[in-house]
Amino acid sequence: MLSRMAECLYWMARNMERAENTARLLDVSLQMSLLHAGSQDDLLVPLDVTGTTGDFLQRQAVPRASDVLHYLALDGETPGSIFNCIRRARENAHVVRVKMSTEMWEQINGTWLEAREWQQSGLDTHTASTFLDWVKQRSHLFRGISYGTMLRNDTFQFSRLGTFIERADNTARILNVKTKQIRDGEPQAENILDYYQWAALLRSVSAFEAFRDTYRDSITPERVAELLILRPDMPRSLRACLDEIDQVLSHIEGQAGRAARRLASEIQARLTYSSIEDIFSQGLEQSLDGLIEDITRLGQVIHHSYLEVV
């Protein structure tokens, strides 16, 4: 497969996953900001995770829910907004239209057309939930049609690769940011956890019910970290994402990706044989910082191995 085609498939899927992840962050953060009236911490979480806090605060000295919502949802000038993620996904899909089914193209093109309508009508805190649910549903539909209609060749593999690289990066970043936020919050009585903060983190990755089903007990940092880092049966955990990435890379033909396969296998092996005690003995924040660096490096190696035009 040509590098240009592989790059478009990779970024098409990655941008759709990024749009969904941003929608999840905004949805939970807006709900938490209403629960904690007057607190700006919850509003800043999506900005911190996406690395856009500085740019946003240059525009708005005092963050308000409506401003954060517009900035990350429908602002055409924000590179990482949901609107621009969908736009870039559609542009990449147009380039590789011949590689996908008619249903897949119609879905992603239709999503873009509806996103333009949303931008024209605008959002407020009353319509935000409907829009964010729509984004998540369209992302689910994109993945479902992709999985159900694409040939299991390199076209399919590069699409899956983009999805799981983006998902792993998002899970690591939100867990890292929320851990720091909870640590830097108001002092609490010894052994008393901020239940709502940890519950919001779990809900942002659709893991609250999975946590209850798995542990059936109180929410603790160790259990949240274990679920989102080490559990292979949790779809958005780092372990599950790296398992998928390792499998996808093994199915892409050719010798160009040896460096990417080796690095993915190394990260996957560390997650497979680590324990939550090992992670907390090193320090959760330090471990997450290292994992974010590993995932970023893996993305760079994948780009160099497969996506650069030689």
N, C-alpha and C positions, 0 to 999 in steps of 0.2 A: 504494500500500500504506500502511496506517495505521502511524504511527510506533511504536505499541506492538507491532505484529506484527513490524516490521522489527527492533526492539530485541531481542525474544525470539529471533528467528532468529540474529541476530548474536552474542548472548551464549551461546546454546546451543552454537554451533560453537566459539566462543572458549574456553569452559570445557572442552570435550572436548579441544581442542588443548592447553590448559594442563595438564590431567591427564596427558596423554601426555608433555609436556615435563618435568614434575616427575618422572615415573617414569623417564625417561631419565637425568636428573641423579642421582637417588638410586641407580639401578643402577650407574652408572659410579663414583660417589663411594664407595659401599660396597665395590666391588671394589678401588679404589685405597687405601682405608683399611686393608684387609687386607694389601695389598702393602707399604704403608709402616706397619708396626705401630708404635703409639705416637704417630703424628702426627695432630693434630686438623685440619690444614689441609684435607684432603680431605673430612672430615665437614662442614666449615663452608661449602664451596662451594655446595651447594643452598640453604642459608640465605642466603648473600650474594646469589645470583642472584635469589631470590624476595623479598629485602628483609625477611627475618624474623629475622635474627640477633639483634637486640636483644631482641625479644619472647621468643625461645627461651631466651636466656641468663638472662633474668629468672626463668624456670622452672627451668632446669638450669644450675648454675654450671659444671659440667664436662660438655661434650657427649660422649655415648656413642652408638655406632652404633644401638643399640636405641631410644634416646630420639629421635634425629633421624628415624629411620625412622617411628616412631609419629606424631611431630609433623607430618611432611609427607605421610604416607600416609593415616592413618585417624583422626586426631584430629578429632572433631566440633567442637571449639572453635577450630581454626585455620582462618581464612577461606580460605587458599590451599591447604589440604590436598587430596590427590587425592579423598578421600571427599566433601568439600564441593564441589569442582569438578563431580563427577559428579552430586551432588544438585541443584546449580543448573542444570546442563545439562538434567536431567530436568524440573525445574520449568518452565523456559522452553519445552521441547518440548511439555509438556502444554498450554500456552497456545495454541500454534500447531499443535496436533495435526491440525486439518482441512487444513493446508497441506502435510502430508507424507504419504508412502505408509505403508501399514500395516506394511510390513517395517521402515521407518525407526523408527517409533514403538516397535515391539516390540523392536528392537535396543537403543534407548536406555533403555527401561523395564526390559528384562532386565538391562542393565548396572548400573542402580541397585539392583535387587533383589540381584544377586550382590555388589555392593559392601557392602551391609548385612550379608550373610553373612560377608564377609571381616572387617568390623569386629567382629562378634560373636566370631569365632574368634581374632582378633588375629594379629600377625605377630612373627616373630623373625628373626634373621639367616639361619636355615636355610630359611624359607618365603618370604623377601622376594623372591628372584629369580623364583619362580613367580608371585607377585602382580604384580610390576612387568611381567613379560612379558604377563600377562593384561591389564593396563591398556593397554599398547601395542597388543595385538591388538584389543581392543575399540574403541580409537580408530581404528585402520585400518579396521575393519569399518564403523564409523560413516561415515567418509568415503567408503568404497567404495559403501555402500548409498545415501548421499546423491547421489553422482555418477551412480549407475546408475539411480535411480528418480525423481529430482526433475525437474519441468519446468524448462526453461531460462528462467525468468522471474525476477522480483525475489526470490522466495522462495529460489531457488538462489543468486542473486548475493549476498544479505546473509549467507547461510550461509558462502559462500566468503570473503567479506570478513572475517568474524570469524576464520576459520582463519588467513588469511595475515597479518593484523595481529598476532595473537598469536605466530605463528611468527617473524616478523621481530623482534619485541621480544625473544623468548627467545634467538634466535641472537646478537643484538647484546649482550645482557646476559651470556650465558655466555662469549662470547669476551672481553668486557671484564674480567670477574672473573678468568678463568683467566690472562689476560695479566698482570694485576696480581699474582696469586698466584705465577706463575713468576718474574716480575721481582723480587719481594720474598723469594724463597726463598734457600737457601744459595748462596753464590758458587760458580760453576763455572769450570772452566778455560776459557780463551778459546776461542770458537768451538765449545764442546761444549754441545749442547742437552740439556735434560731430556726425553729421548725419551718416557718414560712419561706425563709430564704432557700433552704435545702430543697423544700418541696417545689419551689419555683424553678430551681435548676433542673430537677428531674422532669418537670412538666415541659420545659423548653426543648427537651429531646424525647418527648413522649415516653418517659421511663418511669413515671410515678406508679402506674399500675404494675409494671414489671417488677419494681422494687418491692411493692407490697406482696406480690405473688412469690417472690424469691426469698425475702427475709422475714416477712410477717411480724415485724417488730419496729421499734422506734428508729427514726432516721439518724444515722451517725455519719460523720465525715468518712470514716473507714469503709463503711458499706457503700456509700454513694460512689466513692472513688473506685472501689472494687468492681461495682456494677458497670461503671462507665469507662474503666480502663482495661480490666482483665477478663471480664465475662465474655466467652465466645458466643453465648446464646442471646446476648443483648445486641440487636441489630445496629445500634449507633455507638457501640463501644469501640475503643481504639483497637482492641484485640480482634473484634469481628471485622472491622474495616481492613486491618492489615492482613487478615486471613484471606479476604476477598482480593485485595491487591496482589498478594503473592500468587494466588491461583490465576488471576487474570494475566499477569505477566508471564506465567508459565505456558499460557496458551497462545501468546503472540509469537509468531514464527520469526526465525532469523537470529543472528548473533549480535545484532546491534544493541540489544538490551541486556547484555550480560551484567553490566555494572548496576543497572536498575534492579535486576532480579536479585543480585547478591545483596544489595543494600536493603531491599524489602524483606528478604529472608532473614537478615540480621535483626532488623527491628521486630519482625514477627516472632522470632525465636526468643528475644528478650522478654516480650510480653507473655509468651507462652510459659516460660519457666520462671517468671517473677512471681512473687507473692505480695499481697498488700502490706505485709510487715516489712518487706524489703523497701517498698516505695516510701513508707512513712519513716523508716529509719534514715533514709537519705534526705527526706523532706519532700512533702507533696508538691510544693511550689517548684522546688528545684527539679524534681522528676518531670513535672509537666513542662517546664521550660525546655528541658532536654528533649522531650518528645515532640514539642512544637518545632524545635530546630531540626530534629530528625525528619519529620514530615515535610518541612520546607525543603530540606536538602534532597529528599527523595523526589519531590516535585521537580526540582532543578535537574536532577540526573535523568528523570524520565523525559524532560524537555530536550536535554542534550542528546539522549540516546535515540529518541524516536521522532521528535517534532521539529528539530532544526533542519532547514533545507541545506543539503550538502552540495 
